[in-house]
Amino acid sequence: MQRSLTGIKPTNAPHLGNYLGAIRPALRLAQEYESFLFIADYHALTTVRDAASMRTNTYDVAATWLACGVDPTRIHLYRQSDVPEVFELTWVLACLIATGQLERGVSYKDGLAKGESPNAGVFNYPVLMAADILLYDAAVVPVGRDQLQHLELARDVAQRFNHVFGDDLLVVPEARITDAPLVPGLDGQKMSKSKGNSIPLFAPAKTLRKTVMKIVTGSEPLEAPAEAEGSTVFDLYQLLASEADARVMQESLRTPEYGWGHAKQALYEALEAELGPRRETYDALRADEAKLDELLEAGAERVRPIARATIRRVREAVGMRAR
Ligand code: TRP
């Protein structure tokens, strides 16, 4: 089975947009591969500035993915920082990458354009990401379009390494573009933590309902026909309900006795049906950090031999003592 690998930055507690846009599609795809899924805490360190958030976000992310269906006996779930071998490869790769290529990095350039002075972690981010992938001989990396440039760099540097030090030493990864659905937030803009328009994933049912009721809709009176197409409520509903149920909502909205309040109630019920059972699992997992540590450490134990084998191969190839 081919290997696929994805990293998740623990920068926020996952919200509904992360679930519908990233987690659910990734778990569907994971069936087809031997999957590596890791919490990219070293990458998060480019922005996270306090230990408590790093810890909390790491547990939130781990518990969320597990509650959403990661079977830790089948999918390798681990913390990036539990396998520090990644740094040895990062250095070797850095020595093969021209600074000019990193200067063209999108996040680094964006930072500069905004007048920030990006830290060296931001500059080197793509090198660490290439090491994440190449360390485990991943053949496939599911990515959104925003990560394509990073993937290109990982492919480039793998090819360069093989060209310089010997054929087939590193697996050249393929990007698999996952066109994740765009998930609108409360105000209709893309749902994101920083915009403050997100719907929490595992808030209690009452809070979930209250949040759904805040979604911005048209202001036509109940009796007036409303157009489902292009509305946030309907867009979200479509991501959860069957096609038949979505059509029912669309047609009901055109009738005088069904309005946005009813549509929101239907959306809430669809959300609760999908999330309710997972919330219980999440709450149980999240309440047991020792258990989460144990699961993540077990994942790291399983992948570490693969990392070590790659490092041995690389050290040997560049003329160091293979350990
Ligand atoms: N850069 C990715 C993001 O921001 C996270 C990430 C880190 C990653 N290392 C990776 C993704 C390796 C895929 C493969 O979403």
Boltz pocket constraint, residues with backbone or C-beta under 6 A from the ligand:
constraints:
  - pocket:
      binder: B
      contacts: [[A, 5], [A, 6], [A, 7], [A, 8], [A, 9], [A, 40], [A, 43], [A, 128], [A, 129], [A, 132], [A, 133], [A, 141], [A, 142], [A, 143], [A, 147]]
      max_distance: 6.0
